[in-house]
Amino acid sequence: MTDQDGSADTTLTRREFVRATAVAATVGALGAPLVHAGGSDSIRVGLIGCGGRGTGAGTQALDADPGVVLVAMGDMFEDQLTASLGRLQAHAPQRVRVPADAQFTGFDAYRRVIESDVDVVILTTPPHFRPAHLAAAVEAGRHVFCEKPMTTTLEDCRRMVKAVDGSGRHLMVGHGARFRPLHRSVKTLYEDGILGDACFCESDYIHSLKPFLEGAGHQWWRHPDEGQFAVIGGGCHPLDLMRWIVGEFEEVSAYGTTKVLHDVAWHDTIIATLKFKSGAVGKCLVSVGAPRPYAMNFSLYGTEGTIENNKLFLKAFGEVEEFTDMPFPILGETHACAEELEHFLDCLNADKPPMIDVRDGARTVAACLAVVESLENGRPAKVVTEF
């Protein structure tokens, strides 16, 4: 398109370019949809952990594939299981088939779900329980979808890798930020070289947790076995996103403070500087105390262009000194949980490894633990990447 004087309208050209490349990038990242194997064959699912996230994961699994049937549930507390079952039955009454003798409570509930006639187990128990639950599941021949973070220690990461290796079963860890269309587009633009080499990358996890800690459903966040929960349970979102797009970390330095959440054993504000193995540098802010709306920002500065959330600038734009909007919204506290479960079930149907397997999950835990180590020791910490 040209202006009235015949000159090129570079603003429109840039918009067309951004929309075309972003849409193409998203399609490439998503890949072709997979067809459910056997058409109407059922996938029998057992849910372990029936709190808010467990109920949500059960709902999303039912939505992800018409062949999913929920057949067993387990939780520590009977009232929590009963409430979850009621919500799931209201959502999909024909496919939630959990009779009284498949509703298990107490410390051995996880094992009894696993011993039921299930194909897939969804683990949404607190992270420090998951190594034992995973080992029992894959030993019994079950595939596992595990909520993030995968666990809370390097020792348990290695234990989980060992359990999955040779089992012939698939494990997927639910890092949902990877499934947002904006983040998929950024990854493809970076991998295709459009942004050049990474110079700097930063991402934040900003989420006021005080209202959650005042309720009954999240008191396990205070448990000492959950470690520095703000980093491991919150910081895992941006750290996983950065290492997925730019590559593995080499070293971190971190500082933390507590200004709001004085009744927990972990910092409510953490800043970490990061060195990538590629030589790029980065920053991660975790703020879970200060009152403000949820945000998970992401920026990538490359040798050929820069992305700040959904704003794009490329050197190829020429003399135009302004960002262009990418055709994706910045979402608030919206997690792509349905998309990640759909991906997992598609992978099971195709018998291929999911995007976030046990080693991938372990590397994100290791990045979080390096931040914790630096916080506690007051010096830089190396990031473990070999599992």
Helices and strands as residue ranges (DSSP letters): H 10-30, E 43-48, H 52-64, E 68-75, H 78-91, G 100-102, E 103-105, H 109-114, E 120-123, G 127-129, H 130-139, E 143-147, H 154-164, E 171-174, G 176-179, H 181-191, E 198-206, H 210-213, G 216-222, G 224-226, H 229-229, I 230-235, H 236-245, E 249-257, E 269-276, E 281-287, E 298-302, E 305-308, E 311-314, G 315-317, E 324-325, H 337-350, H 358-377, E 381-382
